[in-house]
Amino acid sequence: EPRYAASSTDINIPISMGIPAVCIGATHGEKAHTTEEFIRIAPFAQGLAHVTRLCMDATALFAQQAKA
């Protein structure tokens, strides 16, 4: 299931410039921005599959809109 949460990401710069941006995560992690930061490897494959599917669906949607 998708989970919506605020987090520190690389999209802070475009957002601060008024450029819409979305960050999609592929796994879970903890202790961000510390020397103890880590990510969970086990769910990464499924997360990557979800991100890939999102890209494929978005591409198909944009292609349909371009034909209209």
PQR file with spaces between the fields and no chain letter, atoms N, CA, C, O and H, PARSE charges and radii, in Angstrom:
ATOM       1  N    GLU     1       0.836   -1.194    0.000 -0.4000 1.5000
ATOM       2  CA   GLU     1       0.000    0.000    0.000 -0.0000 2.0000
ATOM       3  C    GLU     1       0.876    1.252    0.000  0.5500 1.7000
ATOM       4  O    GLU     1       1.891    1.306    0.695 -0.5500 1.4000
ATOM       5  N    PRO     2       0.483    2.245   -0.774 -0.5600 1.5000
ATOM       6  CA   PRO     2       1.241    3.506   -0.735  0.2800 2.0000
ATOM       7  C    PRO     2       1.175    4.128    0.655  0.5500 1.7000
ATOM       8  O    PRO     2       0.196    3.970    1.385 -0.5500 1.4000
ATOM       9  N    ARG     3       2.220    4.821    0.988 -0.4000 1.5000
ATOM      10  CA   ARG     3       2.255    5.546    2.258 -0.0000 2.0000
ATOM      11  C    ARG     3       2.701    6.975    1.940  0.5500 1.7000
ATOM      12  O    ARG     3       3.719    7.190    1.282 -0.5500 1.4000
ATOM      13  H    ARG     3       3.015    4.949    0.395  0.4000 1.0000
ATOM      14  N    TYR     4       1.939    7.920    2.408 -0.4000 1.5000
ATOM      15  CA   TYR     4       2.249    9.324    2.168 -0.0000 2.0000
ATOM      16  C    TYR     4       2.896    9.897    3.423  0.5500 1.7000
ATOM      17  O    TYR     4       2.348    9.794    4.521 -0.5500 1.4000
ATOM      18  H    TYR     4       1.112    7.745    2.943  0.4000 1.0000
ATOM      19  N    ALA     5       4.071   10.505    3.247 -0.4000 1.5000
ATOM      20  CA   ALA     5       4.776   11.043    4.413 -0.0000 2.0000
ATOM      21  C    ALA     5       5.692   12.182    3.972  0.5500 1.7000
ATOM      22  O    ALA     5       6.203   12.197    2.852 -0.5500 1.4000
ATOM      23  H    ALA     5       4.516   10.589    2.356  0.4000 1.0000
ATOM      24  N    ALA     6       5.879   13.112    4.862 -0.4000 1.5000
ATOM      25  CA   ALA     6       6.840   14.180    4.616 -0.0000 2.0000
ATOM      26  C    ALA     6       8.229   13.637    4.934  0.5500 1.7000
ATOM      27  O    ALA     6       8.405   12.865    5.876 -0.5500 1.4000
ATOM      28  H    ALA     6       5.464   13.100    5.772  0.4000 1.0000
ATOM      29  N    SER     7       9.203   14.047    4.143 -0.4000 1.5000
ATOM      30  CA   SER     7      10.550   13.547    4.350 -0.0000 2.0000
ATOM      31  C    SER     7      11.533   14.510    3.700  0.5500 1.7000
ATOM      32  O    SER     7      11.145   15.367    2.906 -0.5500 1.4000
ATOM      33  H    SER     7       9.060   14.674    3.377  0.4000 1.0000
ATOM      34  N    SER     8      12.774   14.366    4.034 -0.4000 1.5000
ATOM      35  CA   SER     8      13.819   15.159    3.407 -0.0000 2.0000
ATOM      36  C    SER     8      14.262   14.426    2.150  0.5500 1.7000
ATOM      37  O    SER     8      14.676   13.269    2.215 -0.5500 1.4000
ATOM      38  H    SER     8      13.089   13.669    4.679  0.4000 1.0000
ATOM      39  N    THR     9      14.177   15.093    1.013 -0.4000 1.5000
ATOM      40  CA   THR     9      14.529   14.446   -0.254 -0.0000 2.0000
ATOM      41  C    THR     9      15.298   15.410   -1.142  0.5500 1.7000
ATOM      42  O    THR     9      15.482   16.578   -0.800 -0.5500 1.4000
ATOM      43  H    THR     9      13.841   16.034    0.960  0.4000 1.0000
ATOM      44  N    ASP    10      15.737   14.914   -2.265 -0.4000 1.5000
ATOM      45  CA   ASP    10      16.431   15.751   -3.243 -0.0000 2.0000
ATOM      46  C    ASP    10      15.487   16.677   -3.991  0.5500 1.7000
ATOM      47  O    ASP    10      15.939   17.485   -4.802 -0.5500 1.4000
ATOM      48  H    ASP    10      15.587   13.965   -2.543  0.4000 1.0000
ATOM      49  N    ILE    11      14.182   16.579   -3.740 -0.4000 1.5000
ATOM      50  CA   ILE    11      13.261   17.479   -4.437 -0.0000 2.0000
ATOM      51  C    ILE    11      13.056   18.791   -3.689  0.5500 1.7000
ATOM      52  O    ILE    11      12.256   19.625   -4.114 -0.5500 1.4000
ATOM      53  H    ILE    11      13.815   15.923   -3.082  0.4000 1.0000
ATOM      54  N    ASN    12      13.760   18.983   -2.593 -0.4000 1.5000
ATOM      55  CA   ASN    12      13.630   20.246   -1.865 -0.0000 2.0000
ATOM      56  C    ASN    12      13.999   21.444   -2.738  0.5500 1.7000
ATOM      57  O    ASN    12      13.356   22.491   -2.652 -0.5500 1.4000
ATOM      58  H    ASN    12      14.411   18.306   -2.248  0.4000 1.0000
ATOM      59  N    ILE    13      15.020   21.303   -3.572 -0.4000 1.5000
ATOM      60  CA   ILE    13      15.464   22.423   -4.415 -0.0000 2.0000
ATOM      61  C    ILE    13      14.393   22.812   -5.434  0.5500 1.7000
ATOM      62  O    ILE    13      14.000   23.978   -5.468 -0.5500 1.4000
ATOM      63  H    ILE    13      15.542   20.453   -3.641  0.4000 1.0000
ATOM      64  N    PRO    14      13.893   21.868   -6.281 -0.5600 1.5000
ATOM      65  CA   PRO    14      12.864   22.301   -7.244  0.2800 2.0000
ATOM      66  C    PRO    14      11.607   22.837   -6.561  0.5500 1.7000
ATOM      67  O    PRO    14      11.008   23.805   -7.031 -0.5500 1.4000
ATOM      68  N    ILE    15      11.211   22.216   -5.466 -0.4000 1.5000
ATOM      69  CA   ILE    15      10.018   22.709   -4.765 -0.0000 2.0000
ATOM      70  C    ILE    15      10.242   24.135   -4.267  0.5500 1.7000
ATOM      71  O    ILE    15       9.347   24.975   -4.354 -0.5500 1.4000
ATOM      72  H    ILE    15      11.697   21.430   -5.085  0.4000 1.0000
ATOM      73  N    SER    16      11.445   24.405   -3.743 -0.4000 1.5000
ATOM      74  CA   SER    16      11.723   25.750   -3.248 -0.0000 2.0000
ATOM      75  C    SER    16      11.726   26.778   -4.377  0.5500 1.7000
ATOM      76  O    SER    16      11.589   27.975   -4.125 -0.5500 1.4000
ATOM      77  H    SER    16      12.172   23.722   -3.672  0.4000 1.0000
ATOM      78  N    MET    17      11.884   26.318   -5.622 -0.4000 1.5000
ATOM      79  CA   MET    17      11.881   27.198   -6.786 -0.0000 2.0000
ATOM      80  C    MET    17      10.514   27.245   -7.465  0.5500 1.7000
ATOM      81  O    MET    17      10.367   27.837   -8.534 -0.5500 1.4000
ATOM      82  H    MET    17      11.995   25.345   -5.827  0.4000 1.0000
ATOM      83  N    GLY    18       9.511   26.617   -6.836 -0.4000 1.5000
ATOM      84  CA   GLY    18       8.170   26.620   -7.393 -0.0000 2.0000
ATOM      85  C    GLY    18       7.944   25.587   -8.483  0.5500 1.7000
ATOM      86  O    GLY    18       6.942   25.649   -9.196 -0.5500 1.4000
ATOM      87  H    GLY    18       9.631   26.136   -5.967  0.4000 1.0000
ATOM      88  N    ILE    19       8.855   24.643   -8.622 -0.4000 1.5000
ATOM      89  CA   ILE    19       8.730   23.589   -9.628 -0.0000 2.0000
ATOM      90  C    ILE    19       8.076   22.377   -8.965  0.5500 1.7000
ATOM      91  O    ILE    19       8.614   21.846   -7.994 -0.5500 1.4000
ATOM      92  H    ILE    19       9.669   24.592   -8.043  0.4000 1.0000
ATOM      93  N    PRO    20       6.925   21.931   -9.474 -0.5600 1.5000
ATOM      94  CA   PRO    20       6.278   20.770   -8.871  0.2800 2.0000
ATOM      95  C    PRO    20       7.188   19.547   -8.953  0.5500 1.7000
ATOM      96  O    PRO    20       7.854   19.320   -9.963 -0.5500 1.4000
ATOM      97  N    ALA    21       7.204   18.774   -7.886 -0.4000 1.5000
ATOM      98  CA   ALA    21       8.059   17.585   -7.850 -0.0000 2.0000
ATOM      99  C    ALA    21       7.444   16.531   -6.942  0.5500 1.7000
ATOM     100  O    ALA    21       6.700   16.840   -6.012 -0.5500 1.4000
ATOM     101  H    ALA    21       6.663   18.959   -7.066  0.4000 1.0000
ATOM     102  N    VAL    22       7.773   15.286   -7.234 -0.4000 1.5000
ATOM     103  CA   VAL    22       7.296   14.160   -6.441 -0.0000 2.0000
ATOM     104  C    VAL    22       8.483   13.241   -6.198  0.5500 1.7000
ATOM     105  O    VAL    22       9.296   13.019   -7.095 -0.5500 1.4000
ATOM     106  H    VAL    22       8.378   15.035   -7.990  0.4000 1.0000
ATOM     107  N    CYS    23       8.580   12.715   -5.006 -0.4000 1.5000
ATOM     108  CA   CYS    23       9.622   11.747   -4.678 -0.0000 2.0000
ATOM     109  C    CYS    23       8.952   10.404   -4.435  0.5500 1.7000
ATOM     110  O    CYS    23       8.009   10.308   -3.649 -0.5500 1.4000
ATOM     111  H    CYS    23       7.920   12.896   -4.277  0.4000 1.0000
ATOM     112  N    ILE    24       9.432    9.380   -5.101 -0.4000 1.5000
ATOM     113  CA   ILE    24       8.887    8.041   -4.955 -0.0000 2.0000
ATOM     114  C    ILE    24       9.956    7.176   -4.300  0.5500 1.7000
ATOM     115  O    ILE    24      11.067    7.061   -4.816 -0.5500 1.4000
ATOM     116  H    ILE    24      10.198    9.458   -5.739  0.4000 1.0000
ATOM     117  N    GLY    25       9.625    6.575   -3.176 -0.4000 1.5000
ATOM     118  CA   GLY    25      10.570    5.709   -2.484 -0.0000 2.0000
ATOM     119  C    GLY    25      10.427    4.266   -2.913  0.5500 1.7000
ATOM     120  O    GLY    25       9.339    3.822   -3.281 -0.5500 1.4000
ATOM     121  H    GLY    25       8.722    6.669   -2.757  0.4000 1.0000
ATOM     122  N    ALA    26      11.534    3.531   -2.865 -0.4000 1.5000
ATOM     123  CA   ALA    26      11.514    2.131   -3.260 -0.0000 2.0000
ATOM     124  C    ALA    26      11.707    1.182   -2.078  0.5500 1.7000
ATOM     125  O    ALA    26      11.598   -0.033   -2.243 -0.5500 1.4000
ATOM     126  H    ALA    26      12.417    3.892   -2.566  0.4000 1.0000
ATOM     127  N    THR    27      11.988    1.709   -0.909 -0.4000 1.5000
ATOM     128  CA   THR    27      12.182    0.877    0.273 -0.0000 2.0000
ATOM     129  C    THR    27      12.021    1.741    1.520  0.5500 1.7000
ATOM     130  O    THR    27      11.591    2.892    1.443 -0.5500 1.4000
ATOM     131  H    THR    27      12.077    2.696   -0.776  0.4000 1.0000
ATOM     132  N    HIS    28      12.363    1.180    2.641 -0.4000 1.5000
ATOM     133  CA   HIS    28      12.262    1.897    3.919 -0.0000 2.0000
ATOM     134  C    HIS    28      13.659    2.077    4.490  0.5500 1.7000
ATOM     135  O    HIS    28      14.556    1.273    4.237 -0.5500 1.4000
ATOM     136  H    HIS    28      12.712    0.245    2.703  0.4000 1.0000
ATOM     137  N    GLY    29      13.828    3.115    5.245 -0.4000 1.5000
ATOM     138  CA   GLY    29      15.093    3.349    5.923 -0.0000 2.0000
ATOM     139  C    GLY    29      14.854    4.095    7.217  0.5500 1.7000
ATOM     140  O    GLY    29      13.732    4.494    7.527 -0.5500 1.4000
ATOM     141  H    GLY    29      13.099    3.769    5.451  0.4000 1.0000
ATOM     142  N    GLU    30      15.918    4.274    7.961 -0.4000 1.5000
ATOM     143  CA   GLU    30      15.817    4.994    9.227 -0.0000 2.0000
ATOM     144  C    GLU    30      17.096    5.779    9.484  0.5500 1.7000
ATOM     145  O    GLU    30      18.125    5.563    8.843 -0.5500 1.4000
ATOM     146  H    GLU    30      16.830    3.950    7.709  0.4000 1.0000
ATOM     147  N    LYS    31      17.002    6.676   10.420 -0.4000 1.5000
ATOM     148  CA   LYS    31      18.126    7.488   10.910 -0.0000 2.0000
ATOM     149  C    LYS    31      18.783    8.312    9.799  0.5500 1.7000
ATOM     150  O    LYS    31      20.007    8.398    9.710 -0.5500 1.4000
ATOM     151  H    LYS    31      16.167    6.852   10.941  0.4000 1.0000
ATOM     152  N    ALA    32      17.936    8.920    8.952 -0.4000 1.5000
ATOM     153  CA   ALA    32      18.429    9.707    7.818 -0.0000 2.0000
ATOM     154  C    ALA    32      19.368   10.816    8.277  0.5500 1.7000
ATOM     155  O    ALA    32      19.184   11.414    9.337 -0.5500 1.4000
ATOM     156  H    ALA    32      16.941    8.851    9.024  0.4000 1.0000
ATOM     157  N    HIS    33      20.357   11.067    7.467 -0.4000 1.5000
ATOM     158  CA   HIS    33      21.328   12.145    7.663 -0.0000 2.0000
ATOM     159  C    HIS    33      22.158   11.967    8.928  0.5500 1.7000
ATOM     160  O    HIS    33      22.607   12.948    9.522 -0.5500 1.4000
ATOM     161  H    HIS    33      20.506   10.581    6.606  0.4000 1.0000
ATOM     162  N    THR    34      22.362   10.729    9.338 -0.4000 1.5000
ATOM     163  CA   THR    34      23.262   10.441   10.455 -0.0000 2.0000
ATOM     164  C    THR    34      24.275    9.396    9.990  0.5500 1.7000
ATOM     165  O    THR    34      24.122    8.820    8.913 -0.5500 1.4000
ATOM     166  H    THR    34      21.998    9.932    8.855  0.4000 1.0000
ATOM     167  N    THR    35      25.281    9.158   10.777 -0.4000 1.5000
ATOM     168  CA   THR    35      26.253    8.115   10.435 -0.0000 2.0000
ATOM     169  C    THR    35      25.661    6.720   10.610  0.5500 1.7000
ATOM     170  O    THR    35      26.288    5.730   10.233 -0.5500 1.4000
ATOM     171  H    THR    35      25.405    9.626   11.652  0.4000 1.0000
ATOM     172  N    GLU    36      24.453    6.631   11.180 -0.4000 1.5000
ATOM     173  CA   GLU    36      23.776    5.345   11.374 -0.0000 2.0000
ATOM     174  C    GLU    36      22.636    5.134   10.365  0.5500 1.7000
ATOM     175  O    GLU    36      21.834    4.214   10.520 -0.5500 1.4000
ATOM     176  H    GLU    36      23.944    7.434   11.487  0.4000 1.0000
ATOM     177  N    GLU    37      22.567    5.984    9.337 -0.4000 1.5000
ATOM     178  CA   GLU    37      21.500    5.874    8.334 -0.0000 2.0000
ATOM     179  C    GLU    37      21.580    4.520    7.625  0.5500 1.7000
ATOM     180  O    GLU    37      22.669    4.020    7.345 -0.5500 1.4000
ATOM     181  H    GLU    37      23.218    6.732    9.212  0.4000 1.0000
ATOM     182  N    PHE    38      20.415    3.936    7.341 -0.4000 1.5000
ATOM     183  CA   PHE    38      20.388    2.676    6.611 -0.0000 2.0000
ATOM     184  C    PHE    38      19.079    2.521    5.865  0.5500 1.7000
ATOM     185  O    PHE    38      18.092    3.196    6.160 -0.5500 1.4000
ATOM     186  H    PHE    38      19.531    4.342    7.569  0.4000 1.0000
ATOM     187  N    ILE    39      19.087    1.613    4.884 -0.4000 1.5000
ATOM     188  CA   ILE    39      17.864    1.250    4.170 -0.0000 2.0000
ATOM     189  C    ILE    39      17.655   -0.255    4.332  0.5500 1.7000
ATOM     190  O    ILE    39      18.594   -1.009    4.583 -0.5500 1.4000
ATOM     191  H    ILE    39      19.888    1.065    4.645  0.4000 1.0000
ATOM     192  N    ARG    40      16.417   -0.660    4.183 -0.4000 1.5000
ATOM     193  CA   ARG    40      16.086   -2.085    4.253 -0.0000 2.0000
ATOM     194  C    ARG    40      16.198   -2.666    2.842  0.5500 1.7000
ATOM     195  O    ARG    40      15.529   -2.209    1.914 -0.5500 1.4000
ATOM     196  H    ARG    40      15.653   -0.047    3.979  0.4000 1.0000
ATOM     197  N    ILE    41      17.040   -3.665    2.698 -0.4000 1.5000
ATOM     198  CA   ILE    41      17.309   -4.265    1.391 -0.0000 2.0000
ATOM     199  C    ILE    41      16.172   -5.177    0.938  0.5500 1.7000
ATOM     200  O    ILE    41      15.813   -5.167   -0.239 -0.5500 1.4000
ATOM     201  H    ILE    41      17.582   -4.037    3.452  0.4000 1.0000
ATOM     202  N    ALA    42      15.599   -5.965    1.847 -0.4000 1.5000
ATOM     203  CA   ALA    42      14.590   -6.971    1.477 -0.0000 2.0000
ATOM     204  C    ALA    42      13.434   -6.409    0.655  0.5500 1.7000
ATOM     205  O    ALA    42      13.079   -7.016   -0.355 -0.5500 1.4000
ATOM     206  H    ALA    42      15.891   -5.973    2.804  0.4000 1.0000
ATOM     207  N    PRO    43      12.821   -5.273    1.035 -0.5600 1.5000
ATOM     208  CA   PRO    43      11.675   -4.786    0.242  0.2800 2.0000
ATOM     209  C    PRO    43      12.077   -4.003   -1.010  0.5500 1.7000
ATOM     210  O    PRO    43      11.203   -3.543   -1.745 -0.5500 1.4000
ATOM     211  N    PHE    44      13.375   -3.842   -1.271 -0.4000 1.5000
ATOM     212  CA   PHE    44      13.800   -2.985   -2.369 -0.0000 2.0000
ATOM     213  C    PHE    44      13.354   -3.512   -3.730  0.5500 1.7000
ATOM     214  O    PHE    44      12.935   -2.726   -4.580 -0.5500 1.4000
ATOM     215  H    PHE    44      14.085   -4.217   -0.674  0.4000 1.0000
ATOM     216  N    ALA    45      13.434   -4.815   -3.954 -0.4000 1.5000
ATOM     217  CA   ALA    45      13.045   -5.376   -5.260 -0.0000 2.0000
ATOM     218  C    ALA    45      11.579   -5.086   -5.570  0.5500 1.7000
ATOM     219  O    ALA    45      11.247   -4.690   -6.687 -0.5500 1.4000
ATOM     220  H    ALA    45      13.774   -5.453   -3.263  0.4000 1.0000
ATOM     221  N    GLN    46      10.710   -5.280   -4.596 -0.4000 1.5000
ATOM     222  CA   GLN    46       9.295   -4.997   -4.812 -0.0000 2.0000
ATOM     223  C    GLN    46       9.080   -3.496   -5.005  0.5500 1.7000
ATOM     224  O    GLN    46       8.282   -3.089   -5.849 -0.5500 1.4000
ATOM     225  H    GLN    46      10.980   -5.603   -3.688  0.4000 1.0000
ATOM     226  N    GLY    47       9.778   -2.681   -4.236 -0.4000 1.5000
ATOM     227  CA   GLY    47       9.663   -1.228   -4.390 -0.0000 2.0000
ATOM     228  C    GLY    47      10.105   -0.780   -5.768  0.5500 1.7000
ATOM     229  O    GLY    47       9.466    0.077   -6.379 -0.5500 1.4000
ATOM     230  H    GLY    47      10.426   -3.011   -3.550  0.4000 1.0000
ATOM     231  N    LEU    48      11.195   -1.352   -6.263 -0.4000 1.5000
ATOM     232  CA   LEU    48      11.676   -1.006   -7.600 -0.0000 2.0000
ATOM     233  C    LEU    48      10.667   -1.428   -8.662  0.5500 1.7000
ATOM     234  O    LEU    48      10.466   -0.716   -9.647 -0.5500 1.4000
ATOM     235  H    LEU    48      11.714   -2.048   -5.766  0.4000 1.0000
ATOM     236  N    ALA    49      10.037   -2.573   -8.468 -0.4000 1.5000
ATOM     237  CA   ALA    49       8.997   -3.015   -9.402 -0.0000 2.0000
ATOM     238  C    ALA    49       7.831   -2.034   -9.417  0.5500 1.7000
ATOM     239  O    ALA    49       7.284   -1.747  -10.481 -0.5500 1.4000
ATOM     240  H    ALA    49      10.200   -3.151   -7.669  0.4000 1.0000
ATOM     241  N    HIS    50       7.443   -1.517   -8.255 -0.4000 1.5000
ATOM     242  CA   HIS    50       6.356   -0.534   -8.186 -0.0000 2.0000
ATOM     243  C    HIS    50       6.742    0.761   -8.893  0.5500 1.7000
ATOM     244  O    HIS    50       5.932    1.338   -9.618 -0.5500 1.4000
ATOM     245  H    HIS    50       7.888   -1.750   -7.390  0.4000 1.0000
ATOM     246  N    VAL    51       7.972    1.217   -8.684 -0.4000 1.5000
ATOM     247  CA   VAL    51       8.429    2.444   -9.345 -0.0000 2.0000
ATOM     248  C    VAL    51       8.470    2.238  -10.861  0.5500 1.7000
ATOM     249  O    VAL    51       8.089    3.130  -11.619 -0.5500 1.4000
ATOM     250  H    VAL    51       8.630    0.748   -8.095  0.4000 1.0000
ATOM     251  N    THR    52       8.928    1.072  -11.301 -0.4000 1.5000
ATOM     252  CA   THR    52       8.963    0.770  -12.740 -0.0000 2.0000
ATOM     253  C    THR    52       7.557    0.779  -13.325  0.5500 1.7000
ATOM     254  O    THR    52       7.331    1.341  -14.397 -0.5500 1.4000
ATOM     255  H    THR    52       9.238    0.348  -10.686  0.4000 1.0000
ATOM     256  N    ARG    53       6.611    0.157  -12.626 -0.4000 1.5000
ATOM     257  CA   ARG    53       5.222    0.128  -13.104 -0.0000 2.0000
ATOM     258  C    ARG    53       4.646    1.540  -13.166  0.5500 1.7000
ATOM     259  O    ARG    53       3.936    1.879  -14.112 -0.5500 1.4000
ATOM     260  H    ARG    53       6.794   -0.300  -11.755  0.4000 1.0000
ATOM     261  N    LEU    54       4.946    2.360  -12.168 -0.4000 1.5000
ATOM     262  CA   LEU    54       4.480    3.746  -12.164 -0.0000 2.0000
ATOM     263  C    LEU    54       5.006    4.481  -13.396  0.5500 1.7000
ATOM     264  O    LEU    54       4.259    5.213  -14.047 -0.5500 1.4000
ATOM     265  H    LEU    54       5.523    2.085  -11.399  0.4000 1.0000
ATOM     266  N    CYS    55       6.278    4.292  -13.717 -0.4000 1.5000
ATOM     267  CA   CYS    55       6.859    4.944  -14.899 -0.0000 2.0000
ATOM     268  C    CYS    55       6.210    4.457  -16.191  0.5500 1.7000
ATOM     269  O    CYS    55       5.940    5.247  -17.096 -0.5500 1.4000
ATOM     270  H    CYS    55       6.884    3.697  -13.189  0.4000 1.0000
ATOM     271  N    MET    56       5.962    3.158  -16.269 -0.4000 1.5000
ATOM     272  CA   MET    56       5.318    2.605  -17.472 -0.0000 2.0000
ATOM     273  C    MET    56       3.897    3.148  -17.627  0.5500 1.7000
ATOM     274  O    MET    56       3.497    3.539  -18.724 -0.5500 1.4000
ATOM     275  H    MET    56       6.181    2.517  -15.533  0.4000 1.0000
ATOM     276  N    ASP    57       3.141    3.172  -16.543 -0.4000 1.5000
ATOM     277  CA   ASP    57       1.767    3.671  -16.612 -0.0000 2.0000
ATOM     278  C    ASP    57       1.736    5.164  -16.940  0.5500 1.7000
ATOM     279  O    ASP    57       0.892    5.615  -17.714 -0.5500 1.4000
ATOM     280  H    ASP    57       3.465    2.855  -15.652  0.4000 1.0000
ATOM     281  N    ALA    58       2.647    5.919  -16.358 -0.4000 1.5000
ATOM     282  CA   ALA    58       2.695    7.360  -16.641 -0.0000 2.0000
ATOM     283  C    ALA    58       3.062    7.603  -18.100  0.5500 1.7000
ATOM     284  O    ALA    58       2.500    8.493  -18.740 -0.5500 1.4000
ATOM     285  H    ALA    58       3.333    5.553  -15.730  0.4000 1.0000
ATOM     286  N    THR    59       3.995    6.824  -18.630 -0.4000 1.5000
ATOM     287  CA   THR    59       4.384    6.956  -20.032 -0.0000 2.0000
ATOM     288  C    THR    59       3.210    6.659  -20.948  0.5500 1.7000
ATOM     289  O    THR    59       2.979    7.379  -21.919 -0.5500 1.4000
ATOM     290  H    THR    59       4.451    6.101  -18.110  0.4000 1.0000
ATOM     291  N    ALA    60       2.466    5.600  -20.644 -0.4000 1.5000
ATOM     292  CA   ALA    60       1.295    5.251  -21.460 -0.0000 2.0000
ATOM     293  C    ALA    60       0.243    6.353  -21.394  0.5500 1.7000
ATOM     294  O    ALA    60      -0.368    6.684  -22.410 -0.5500 1.4000
ATOM     295  H    ALA    60       2.654    5.014  -19.855  0.4000 1.0000
ATOM     296  N    LEU    61       0.029    6.915  -20.230 -0.4000 1.5000
ATOM     297  CA   LEU    61      -0.946    7.992  -20.073 -0.0000 2.0000
ATOM     298  C    LEU    61      -0.537    9.224  -20.882  0.5500 1.7000
ATOM     299  O    LEU    61      -1.365    9.823  -21.567 -0.5500 1.4000
ATOM     300  H    LEU    61       0.526    6.646  -19.405  0.4000 1.0000
ATOM     301  N    PHE    62       0.727    9.593  -20.801 -0.4000 1.5000
ATOM     302  CA   PHE    62       1.207   10.752  -21.572 -0.0000 2.0000
ATOM     303  C    PHE    62       1.098   10.493  -23.074  0.5500 1.7000
ATOM     304  O    PHE    62       0.760   11.399  -23.835 -0.5500 1.4000
ATOM     305  H    PHE    62       1.400    9.106  -20.244  0.4000 1.0000
ATOM     306  N    ALA    63       1.380    9.275  -23.501 -0.4000 1.5000
ATOM     307  CA   ALA    63       1.267    8.936  -24.930 -0.0000 2.0000
ATOM     308  C    ALA    63      -0.174    9.054  -25.393  0.5500 1.7000
ATOM     309  O    ALA    63      -0.433    9.556  -26.487 -0.5500 1.4000
ATOM     310  H    ALA    63       1.655    8.539  -22.882  0.4000 1.0000
ATOM     311  N    GLN    64      -1.122    8.596  -24.572 -0.4000 1.5000
ATOM     312  CA   GLN    64      -2.542    8.714  -24.928 -0.0000 2.0000
ATOM     313  C    GLN    64      -2.951   10.176  -25.038  0.5500 1.7000
ATOM     314  O    GLN    64      -3.667   10.555  -25.966 -0.5500 1.4000
ATOM     315  H    GLN    64      -0.912    8.188  -23.683  0.4000 1.0000
ATOM     316  N    GLN    65      -2.503   10.992  -24.103 -0.4000 1.5000
ATOM     317  CA   GLN    65      -2.866   12.405  -24.122 -0.0000 2.0000
ATOM     318  C    GLN    65      -2.248   13.113  -25.322  0.5500 1.7000
ATOM     319  O    GLN    65      -2.845   14.049  -25.854 -0.5500 1.4000
ATOM     320  H    GLN    65      -1.921   10.684  -23.350  0.4000 1.0000
ATOM     321  N    ALA    66      -1.085   12.695  -25.751 -0.4000 1.5000
ATOM     322  CA   ALA    66      -0.433   13.319  -26.895 -0.0000 2.0000
ATOM     323  C    ALA    66      -1.188   13.023  -28.186  0.5500 1.7000
ATOM     324  O    ALA    66      -1.189   13.835  -29.111 -0.5500 1.4000
ATOM     325  H    ALA    66      -0.600   11.935  -25.318  0.4000 1.0000
ATOM     326  N    LYS    67      -1.834   11.848  -28.248 -0.4000 1.5000
ATOM     327  CA   LYS    67      -2.603   11.479  -29.436 -0.0000 2.0000
ATOM     328  C    LYS    67      -3.931   12.225  -29.513  0.5500 1.7000
ATOM     329  O    LYS    67      -4.488   12.403  -30.596 -0.5500 1.4000
ATOM     330  H    LYS    67      -1.833   11.188  -27.497  0.4000 1.0000
ATOM     331  N    ALA    68      -4.428   12.654  -28.378 -0.4000 1.5000
ATOM     332  CA   ALA    68      -5.757   13.301  -28.337 -0.0000 2.0000
ATOM     333  C    ALA    68      -5.720   14.695  -28.898  0.5500 1.7000
ATOM     334  O    ALA    68      -6.747   15.373  -28.936 -0.5500 1.4000
ATOM     335  H    ALA    68      -3.976   12.509  -27.498  0.4000 1.0000
